[in-house]
Every structure is written in structure tokens, then in C-alpha cells.
Amino acid sequence: MLEKKLKTVHNDIDTLLTEAQDLLREAATATTAKADELRTKAMTLLESATAKAQAVQSTAIASGKELITNTDDYVNQNPWRAIAISTAVGLIAGVAIARCSK
């Protein structure tokens, strides 16, 4: 679900940036009054893209903090199970890396 939201926001930001670039290119060849209007629209689009990017960053930070809190709680409640899981993950990663390096 989060990945789908990130893709949607990424596509939205790409679209906004493309539109802003097009407006700025058009503003470069337009008359003074029209150029000012196009620059204003481009700046609005860029500000919108920045706001969306900041919203995604805030969501990612909040999700990360929640994950860290949940992991910390689990490890504190199940220390031996956490040790066993981390050992198994390390062993599997070591075997995979050893096989890839051959």
C-alpha cells in the first residue's frame, strides 16, 4: 500500500516538474506580461511538487519511527527469539553472499 502511494506521488511530482519546465521554456519566448504569468504558474507547480515531496518524507519518517518502536518492543519482550532470528538472517545473508562471490 505504501509502495503504491509512493509511486503515485512520484508520478505526480514528475508530472508537476515536467509541466513547470514546459511553462518556463514557453516563458522564455513569450512577451513580458505572458512570461510573468507563465513564471508564476511554474513557481506554483514547483511549490506544489516540493510540498508533495515533503509530505512523502514526513510519512516515511513516521512509518520508520513506528517500525523502530515496534521492533524495539518485540526485542525487549522476546530477547532470545530476536537473537535467534537475527542469527538466522545473518547466516542466510552470509551464505548468499558467499555463493554470489564465487
C-alpha positions in Angstrom: 0.0 0.0 0.0 2.8 2.4 0.9 4.7 1.5 -2.2 1.6 2.3 -4.3 1.3 5.7 -2.6 5.0 6.4 -3.2 4.7 5.6 -6.9 1.6 7.8 -7.2 3.3 10.7 -5.5 6.5 10.1 -7.6 4.4 10.2 -10.8 2.6 13.4 -9.6 5.9 15.1 -8.8 7.3 14.1 -12.2 4.2 15.5 -13.9 4.4 18.7 -12.0 8.1 19.2 -12.7 7.6 18.5 -16.4 4.7 21.0 -16.6 6.8 23.6 -14.8 9.7 23.0 -17.2 7.4 23.4 -20.2 6.0 26.6 -18.7 9.4 28.0 -18.1 10.5 27.2 -21.7 7.4 28.9 -23.0 8.0 31.9 -20.7 11.5 32.3 -22.2 10.0 33.0 -25.7 6.8 34.8 -24.6 6.1 38.5 -24.2 6.8 40.2 -20.9 3.3 40.0 -19.5 2.7 36.5 -20.7 6.2 35.4 -19.4 5.5 36.7 -15.9 2.2 34.8 -15.9 3.9 31.6 -17.0 6.7 32.0 -14.5 4.2 32.4 -11.7 2.4 29.3 -12.8 5.7 27.4 -13.0 6.6 28.5 -9.5 3.2 27.4 -8.2 3.8 24.0 -9.7 7.3 23.7 -8.3 6.0 24.7 -4.8 3.3 22.0 -5.1 5.9 19.4 -6.1 8.0 20.4 -3.1 5.1 20.2 -0.7 4.2 16.7 -2.0 7.8 15.6 -1.6 7.9 16.9 1.9 4.6 15.1 2.7 6.1 11.8 1.4 9.2 12.4 3.5 7.1 13.0 6.6 5.1 9.8 6.0 8.3 7.8 5.5 9.8 9.2 8.7 6.6 8.5 10.7 6.5 4.9 9.3 10.1 4.4 10.1 9.7 5.6 13.7 6.7 3.3 14.1 8.7 0.3 12.8 11.6 1.1 15.1 9.3 1.3 18.1 7.6 -2.0 17.2 10.9 -3.7 16.7 12.3 -2.4 20.0 9.2 -3.6 21.8 9.4 -7.0 20.2 13.1 -7.3 21.1 12.5 -6.3 24.7 9.6 -8.8 25.1 11.4 -11.7 23.2 15.2 -11.2 23.6 16.1 -14.8 22.8 13.8 -15.1 19.9 15.2 -11.8 18.5 18.8 -13.2 18.8 17.7 -16.4 17.0 16.0 -14.5 14.2 19.0 -12.1 13.7 21.4 -15.1 13.7 19.4 -16.9 11.1 19.1 -13.8 8.9 22.9 -13.3 9.2 23.6 -16.9 8.4 21.3 -16.8 5.3 22.9 -13.5 4.2 26.4 -14.9 4.6 25.6 -18.0 2.6 24.0 -15.9 -0.1 27.0 -13.5 -0.3 29.4 -16.4 -0.3 27.6 -18.1 -3.2 27.5 -14.8 -5.2 31.2 -14.1 -4.8 32.2 -17.4 -6.3 
